[in-house]
Amino acid sequence: MHEEQAPAWVVDPGTPSVARMYDYYLGGKDNFAADPDNPRSIVIDGDMREPESILGHPGVLAHLDFTRPVALIMLAVLHFVTDDAEAAQLVGAFREPLVPGSHLVVSHITQGELDEDAVRRGRDVYTATTAGGIVPRTAAQVRSLLDGLDVLEPGVVPLHRWRPKTVEVEWNGMPGGDILGGVGRVT
């Protein structure tokens, strides 16, 4: 579905969003820098491999009330943590301050139908960048990142299965790999 075909409630090209701000920092010409004067959003410099520096950051502590439910959104980042135990530890550290009613949203690349040579080539590309590497994980591995949470339906599935039923999407799958997503609620 192209942006111009999307219902008005799906895309508002005049409104900044996290994805559009991220795209801006990657060089997207039609997107938004974060607005430092917007009291509803903050931007901090941090490394997700150091959760305590993010969770304890004065800006985060002033902005988020961890005594109330919040959403922790870890989209398209965990596949850059190449060690499975480290990925689980990081998710656990970020989940720790979340109170019941909070949600954890994750997305992650998966190998899908890619052969080992294609996966190796992809890893080689990312190993040569500042990302330092990339690893696809299976649905079971991604699901394990949500252990201890109430996983919402439809579970950990390809992202296109999370589309609202009110929008018809023609989807023929991604060639080879895919992106999985899931949402867990703290109970």
MORAHU-V947834 format. One record per residue. N is the residue number from 1. RES is the residue in one letter. PHI is phi in radians with two decimals (NA if undefined). PSI is psi in whole degrees, 0 to 359 (NA if undefined). OMEGA is omega in radians with two decimals (NA if undefined). Layout:
n res phi psi omega
N RES PHI PSI OMEGA
N RES PHI PSI OMEGA
This chain:
n res phi psi omega
1 M NA 129 3.11
2 H -1.54 156 -3.09
3 E -0.95 321 -3.10
4 E -1.23 344 3.11
5 Q -1.62 347 -3.04
6 A -1.26 144 3.03
7 P -1.05 154 -3.07
8 A -0.99 329 -3.11
9 W -1.32 348 -3.13
10 V -1.53 314 -3.06
11 V -2.32 125 3.00
12 D -2.08 98 -3.05
13 P -1.12 349 3.12
14 G -1.62 359 -3.08
15 T -1.99 129 3.08
16 P -1.11 148 3.02
17 S -2.46 165 -3.13
18 V -1.00 314 -3.12
19 A -1.09 319 -3.12
20 R -1.25 328 3.08
21 M -1.21 317 3.11
22 Y -1.05 316 3.12
23 D -1.07 322 3.10
24 Y -1.02 314 -3.12
25 Y -1.19 340 3.06
26 L -1.58 3 3.07
27 G 1.84 5 3.11
28 G -1.07 128 -3.02
29 K -1.39 337 -3.04
30 D -1.90 22 -3.07
31 N -2.07 185 -2.91
32 F -1.98 141 2.90
33 A -1.35 155 3.07
34 A -1.10 140 -3.12
35 D -1.62 108 -3.10
36 P -1.15 345 3.14
37 D -1.63 358 3.13
38 N -1.46 114 -3.10
39 P -1.21 349 -3.11
40 R -1.56 354 -3.14
41 S -2.47 151 3.05
42 I -2.38 158 3.04
43 V -2.25 129 3.06
44 I -2.17 160 3.06
45 D -1.68 121 -3.12
46 G -2.78 170 3.11
47 D -2.10 121 -3.08
48 M -1.09 345 3.09
49 R -1.35 359 3.07
50 E -2.21 70 -3.03
51 P -1.01 324 -3.12
52 E -1.11 329 3.13
53 S -1.27 333 3.10
54 I -1.47 309 -3.11
55 L -1.11 330 -3.14
56 G -1.66 2 -3.13
57 H -1.10 133 -3.12
58 P -0.96 323 3.12
59 G -1.15 319 3.11
60 V -1.16 315 -3.13
61 L -1.12 328 3.10
62 A -1.34 335 -3.04
63 H -1.63 322 -3.07
64 L -1.90 138 3.07
65 D -1.81 100 -3.08
66 F -1.30 3 3.00
67 T -1.53 356 3.11
68 R -2.09 158 3.12
69 P -1.08 139 3.06
70 V -2.34 167 3.03
71 A -1.85 128 3.05
72 L -1.79 116 -3.04
73 I -1.94 112 -3.13
74 M -2.06 72 -3.08
75 L -1.69 130 3.04
76 A 0.97 37 3.09
77 V -2.18 328 -3.01
78 L -1.22 336 3.10
79 H -1.25 350 3.05
80 F -1.52 354 3.03
81 V -1.70 102 -2.92
82 T -1.39 343 3.12
83 D -1.64 123 -3.09
84 D -1.03 316 -3.12
85 A -1.13 320 3.12
86 E -1.15 319 3.11
87 A -1.04 314 3.13
88 A -1.11 320 3.14
89 Q -1.13 318 3.14
90 L -1.13 315 3.11
91 V -1.06 317 3.12
92 G -1.07 318 3.14
93 A -1.14 320 3.12
94 F -1.27 330 3.13
95 R -1.30 331 -3.01
96 E -0.86 314 -3.10
97 P -1.38 357 -3.06
98 L -1.33 133 -3.14
99 V -1.68 163 3.11
100 P -0.89 139 -3.08
101 G 1.71 345 3.07
102 S -1.28 160 3.13
103 H -2.25 145 3.01
104 L -1.99 124 3.13
105 V -1.99 127 3.13
106 V -2.24 150 2.91
107 S -2.39 154 -3.02
108 H -2.80 141 3.06
109 I -1.25 153 3.07
110 T -2.35 154 -3.07
111 Q -1.14 326 -3.12
112 G 0.97 233 -3.10
113 E -1.67 8 3.12
114 L -1.18 140 3.07
115 D -1.43 168 -3.08
116 E -1.04 327 3.14
117 D -1.16 319 3.11
118 A -1.14 320 3.11
119 V -1.12 316 3.12
120 R -1.06 317 3.13
121 R -1.08 318 3.10
122 G -1.10 317 3.10
123 R -1.07 318 3.14
124 D -1.05 319 3.13
125 V -1.07 310 -3.08
126 Y -1.27 332 3.10
127 T -1.13 331 3.14
128 A -1.46 1 -3.13
129 T -1.89 178 3.08
130 T -1.18 344 3.07
131 A -1.11 328 3.08
132 G 1.44 351 3.12
133 G 2.71 171 3.12
134 I -2.69 146 3.12
135 V -2.46 125 3.01
136 P -1.33 148 3.07
137 R -2.20 156 3.13
138 T -1.34 167 3.08
139 A -1.02 320 3.13
140 A -1.11 320 3.12
141 Q -1.17 318 3.11
142 V -1.16 319 3.12
143 R -1.04 323 -3.12
144 S -1.12 336 3.09
145 L -1.19 343 3.13
146 L -1.79 9 3.13
147 D -0.95 138 3.14
148 G 1.55 356 3.11
149 L -1.92 158 3.02
150 D -1.43 105 -3.09
151 V -1.37 124 -3.09
152 L -1.34 151 3.09
153 E -1.20 141 0.25
154 P -1.65 21 3.14
155 G 1.58 204 3.08
156 V -1.58 108 -3.02
157 V -2.47 167 3.02
158 P -0.96 142 -3.01
159 L -0.96 325 -3.09
160 H -1.10 342 3.10
161 R -1.37 354 3.08
162 W -1.61 2 3.14
163 R -1.15 143 3.07
164 P -1.07 146 -3.12
165 K -1.14 345 -3.14
166 T -1.39 353 3.13
167 V -2.02 124 3.08
168 E -1.51 125 -3.12
169 V -2.13 126 3.02
170 E -1.50 121 -3.06
171 W -2.35 121 3.10
172 N -1.88 12 3.14
173 G 1.45 166 3.08
174 M -1.58 146 3.09
175 P -1.20 112 3.11
176 G 1.54 263 -3.08
177 G -1.35 181 3.13
178 D -2.71 175 3.08
179 I -2.16 125 3.12
180 L -1.72 153 3.07
181 G -2.52 155 3.09
182 G -2.77 159 3.13
183 V -2.29 130 3.08
184 G -2.11 142 3.13
185 R -1.90 133 3.07
186 V -1.29 128 3.14
187 T -1.98 NA NA
